[in-house]
Amino acid sequence: MFDYETLRLIWWVLLGTLLIGFALTDGFDLGVAALLPFVGRTDAERRMVINAIGPTWEGNQVWFIVGGAAIFAAWPFVYAISFSGFYLAMFLVLAALILRPVGFKYRSKRPDAAWRSRWDWALFVGGFVPALVFGVAVGNVLSGAPFRLDSDLRAFFDGSFLGLFTPFTLLCGLLSVAMLVLHGSAWLAIKVEHGAVHDRARKFGTIAGLASLALFAAGWAFVAYGDIGYRIVGAIDPSGPSNPLRTTSELARGGWLANYGLYPWMMIAPVLGFGGAALALFGIRRGSESAAFAGSSASALGIIATVGLSMFPFILPSSIDSHSSLTVWNASSSAKTLGIMLFVTVVLLPIVIAYTAWAYKVMFGRVTTQEVATNPDFY
Amino acid sequence: MDLGVIDLSRLQFALTALYHFLFVPLTLGLSMMLVIMEAVYVMTDRPIWRVITRFWGRIFAINFVLGVATGLTMEFQFGTNWSYFSHYVGDIFGAPLAIEGLMAFFLEATFVGLMFFGWERLSKLGHMFVTFMVALGTNLSALWILVANGWMQNPTGAEFNTDTMRMEVSDFGAVLFNPIAQAKFVHTVSAGYVCASVVVLGISAFWLLKGRYTAVARRSMTVAAAFGLAGSLSVVVLGDESGYALTDNQKMKLAAIEAAWHTAPAPAGLTLFGLPNVAARETRYEVQVPWVLGVIATRSLDKEVTGMSELVLKAQERITSGVIAYDAVQHLKVDRTDVAQRARFEAHKRDLGYALLLKRHVADPRMASPQLVAATAWDVVPNVPLMFWSFRIMAFIGFFMIALFGAAFVLTSLRMHTQTRWFLKLAVIAIPLPWIAIELGWMLAEIGRQPWAIEGVLPTFLAASSLTRGVLWTTIIGFTAIYGTLAVIEVRLILATIRKGPFEHDEDPQPAPGPIPAAAITA
């Protein structure tokens, strides 16, 4: 149906779609969890926050799982190398995420305050730590990871866990936190009744929105003037076999901005990143909650798309070996698998989106103090 | 290869998979039972069935979240700890996992929120539909994960590509309709149904013994008896019987389970008892039932069940042939247009994985002496005593389950299940048994596949990531600490939920004539 080159391009777009889908849906769950101990002071307030995401967060989290599995199916090199290369960081994310399903469910099972407070902080960790580490990981992808492949295409790593944390990657981590906290507070503003929690959500949303703008600008400056960026040397065969040893890459300062000269339309992404955050701030100040949520969504979409487009065709550059970098053209599954998985996705994803929309419709409306106090099914 | 790293990687995978699999079977079965209970509620419109559905729904929820939490680890562990496996077979193995996510995880996770929160917002029929979608999602997820696991046991529909140094899909239909995957799906899902039935049966029996919540308990027990009988018959009869004659490794599994060191004349006898001796390669004090194994395994009276020694000889031939394929691959790495080497590779490629077995003992398989090849061939024999005993305990529990649910079915049909105290006590004691059988079954499947990660394709010792022992210990200790804490919390919450009983949040539609015992309220 499609040739290998087109399939690879489609799957690169789909990879981005899944990551953006994760950020737009589970992203606000992470942001809300990170805000939980701060926007809710009393047990009733915290329960209001938890129940604002309680019925739908589980489905949202599947974007993360499917994202991982889709990388496995379509980009096996990326799956194999990134998760083993960032081994302890991945453990940190999983350990934090494990706390979420149990935290939401078990917190309400016992009334005592110490029990509930412990779960509140567990949920905070389950929101804040993944948000931070995802950003740090993206920073490391932009900086290049210290891996090399041997002739059997087995991967070896030279890096350490602490080596993942540099000023630039920490900046990316904080941007990720700010972006998701902004998104989370925009969701809370839509979902909880007017009152103390709502006011605090708007306050934290304002701070996060300003931080997003500042950190995204700082990241852009670092990419423009810092010692970062790669380029491919020599010919590329977009339909060639998936074997990174056949590609040569090298460090190139400012390399991550080269695409914007070649394809000016790509500027849409950073414009959305900045414009979305500005719209979200405007919405929060004016009390227009739909504008705030649309803005925070556009901002997350724009920021993630900026990373993807800046690096194209790189997916994961190697910082220590010029014949190991993973690109759209050398790290995919076979054409047959890409084709089958495209067919499966085209059939199933619209169905998923349809029933997800129905689930949100069933749970439509603000969470009220009254409901939190009386509904026995609430967490 | 640092074998310490391999052992630790296997230890972590075994720990996290076995732990994950404590929660999954109950989710599989209980979701189906919730559909049955809620369907009775919708059809009869009697409030007691709403109470019953909501109570078991609370047990389901406490268990479900741990299944989700530990499932996160599994989804990423192939990448984190089995990096070379992920590269080598990701082209085939990743697809069922991705389809599982799209088709099953989204379904169960989206609808499970509505199942917990939607009682007030959905119509009766609407809520039953939601519960059914959750059950469908969990069972579909079992289907796809077993398509993936079945392919590891019987890697059909794939070929090695020398350009990309990995297996690539050649026939996706063969991967999908892999007979081993289908047998495993039926077996595993049925085991989950039995597990949930035992839990419902046992807790109901506990209440009946204490004279508490009898209206809920005796009705729950009726559902469990019928569902459990169907499940336990299915798990044994339709279970893992097919597929043992399909591949060399499946034959080896069967031989190891039976501790059959040599091919016996057809039809082979079934060993009931014996003491396998690995060093002497013989089984002492064997008690055999003639003919039975031959009939079960080959569906005939004249076909042989191959013994381990004969399978090892075959492995030796395949290693020798595989070394030729390995040599051809090394030439093709340098010059992919070499027609002569391409022809050598094509002639021997199905044995390439066997040459890789030599890498455990020698860096370059081409340097192996004939003696080393002969010795390495014995690597294809899994841990025989472990297989032998795991199978016997699992099978014994399986037959015991049929007896238990047969008795439950007869007693509930005669309406004697509330007074037969020996049976109620037995039902309580039986609660841990399905988990023992299920974990042993999982070990049989995975240990029986050793030394392979992918049967005949990739040995386990080559599949792991290039990690260090230090980081592996960090995560093993980390996961153990988190999982251990959560296990303690989970068991306590389930016990508290049972103690508080079905009327914690719901009014009793049929209040007991006398006062409820004090113990039921204080919790």
Interface residues (C-beta under 8 A of the other chain):
Chain A: G54 P55 T56 W57 E58 G59 Q61 V62 I65 V66 G68 A69 A70 I71 F72 A73 A74 P76 F77 Y79 A80 I81 S82 F83 S84 Y87 L88 M90 F91 L94 A95 L97 I98 L99 R100 P101 V102 F104 K105 Y106 K109 R110 S151 D152 L153 R154 A155 F156 F157 F161 P241 S242 N243 S333 S334 K336 T337 I340 M341 V344 T345 L348 L349 V352 Y355 T356 A359 V362 M363 N375 P376 D377 F378
Chain B: A61 I62 V65 L66 V68 A69 T70 G71 L72 T73 E75 F76 F78 G79 T80 N81 S83 Y84 S86 H87 G90 D91 I92 F93 G94 A95 L97 A98 I99 E100 G101 L102 M103 F105 F106 L107 A109 T110 F111 V112 G113 L114 F116 F117 G118 W119 E120 R121 L122 M133 N161 D163 T164 M165 R166 E168 V169 S170 F172 K333 S465 S466 L467 V471 T474 T475 G478 F479 I482 L486 I489 E490 L493 A496 T497 H505 D506
